[in-house]
Amino acid sequence: MFTGFIGVLPLHAKPDDDIIPLVGTRYLTAWEFPVLAVLGLLVVGGLYLWGVRTLTKRGDKWPIARTISFVGLGLGSIAVATFSFLGVYDTVLFWAHMIQHMLLNMIAPVFLVAGAPATLALRTLPKRPRGWLLTVLHSWFAKVLLFPPLTTGLMVASPFILYSSGWYELTLRNDFHHDALHLYLVTLGCLFFFPLLGVDPVPIRMPYPIRILLFLLTMPFHAFLGVTIMGSSRLIAEDWYLAFERSWGLSPLEDQSWAGGLMWATGDITMFFAMSAIFIQWIKESNREARRMDRALDLADAREAGRRRLGYDDTSNEPRPQGDRDDPKE
């Protein structure tokens, strides 16, 4: 499909390229590995695994589920979106781009955030870098950047702006803007899910009902946009897609209809599972709080019983006056 199998940056198909049809085994064999993108994922994954190894070497435990979530599912989702046929054909087929979009913006960030990378860094970094990270997490900049209503607004508005303006077509025609869009989608998704999932320490901790409300607010907007794209008779980036003059695969209009349906379904499914995780966290935290209160009450009762056995007054820590005691001789 392209002049080289391995390049420094991702290669994006253009209408004048010799495009190999995406049929049959091509779904499994169409992989490309741009050097910088591969190195970026390897560095991030290597740093995370180094942190886990540092903890285990000193005898501390780190949940294996978090490692699988961050490295296997989070970075793995980014790799599939970038290196598989989705990345190879993301400028040729709108539906392939839409799966890539949802992987980068809604699926990979959930797993990355669930891996608690900030907590891992705080437990493994030396004293000075750990202090710098804490300063950043509690700074006004982090409070603004991770302010849930702001990130929710961006999460809702970004796809509308992307597909209703010239922004999307610009990313198809310009390689820099194409790669920048991928980075933006992952970053925005992490900023959105970071405070709502609440696995790592955050500058603003939202009550669970507010978190669920913010999730609920995003669902109808993604569904509405997906249905709008699915039912539109006007092609998005029409000149670009028609220029390929494909004789294989879905027609451009069918391609767009599939893309809208994928956005609708994937967005709702992702938000459903994310909200389920929030409900589970809420229940677990409520149970922990109930157990803590039970222990506190049991301890208070035990102390009170001890004071009574020692002859202390019920409302003070002073022993009862001798005259107040019952004298069996009287």
Stockholm file with secondary structure:
# STOCKHOLM 1.0

chainA/1-330         MFTGFIGVLPLHAKPDDDIIPLVGTRYLTAWEFPVLAVLGLLVVGGLYLWGVRTLTKRGDKWPIARTISFVGLGLGSIAVATFSFLGVYDTVLFWAHMIQHMLLNMIAPVFLVAGAPATLALRTLPKRPRGWLLTVLHSWFAKVLLFPPLTTGLMVASPFILYSSGWYELTLRNDFHHDALHLYLVTLGCLFFFPLLGVDPVPIRMPYPIRILLFLLTMPFHAFLGVTIMGSSRLIAEDWYLAFERSWGLSPLEDQSWAGGLMWATGDITMFFAMSAIFIQWIKESNREARRMDRALDLADAREAGRRRLGYDDTSNEPRPQGDRDDPKE
#=GR chainA/1-330 SS CCSCSSCSSCCCCCTTSCCCCCCTTHHHHCCCCCHHHHHHHHHHHHHHHHHHHHHHHTTCCCCHHHHIIIIIIIIHHHHHHHHSHHHHSTTTCHHHHHHHHHIIIIIHHHHHHHTCHHHHHHHHSCHHHHHHHHHHHTSHHHHHHTCHHHHHHHHHHHHHHHHHSSHHHHHHHCHHHHHHHHHHHHHHHHHHHHHHHCCSCCSSCCCHHHHHHHHHHHHHHHHHHHHHHHHCSSCTTHHHHHTTCCCSSSCHHHHHHHHHHHHHHHHHHHHHHHHHHHHHHHHHHHHHHHHHHHHHHHHHHHHHHHHHHTTBCTTSSSBCCGGGSCCTTC
#=GC SS_cons         CCSCSSCSSCCCCCTTSCCCCCCTTHHHHCCCCCHHHHHHHHHHHHHHHHHHHHHHHTTCCCCHHHHIIIIIIIIHHHHHHHHSHHHHSTTTCHHHHHHHHHIIIIIHHHHHHHTCHHHHHHHHSCHHHHHHHHHHHTSHHHHHHTCHHHHHHHHHHHHHHHHHSSHHHHHHHCHHHHHHHHHHHHHHHHHHHHHHHCCSCCSSCCCHHHHHHHHHHHHHHHHHHHHHHHHCSSCTTHHHHHTTCCCSSSCHHHHHHHHHHHHHHHHHHHHHHHHHHHHHHHHHHHHHHHHHHHHHHHHHHHHHHHHHHTTBCTTSSSBCCGGGSCCTTC
//
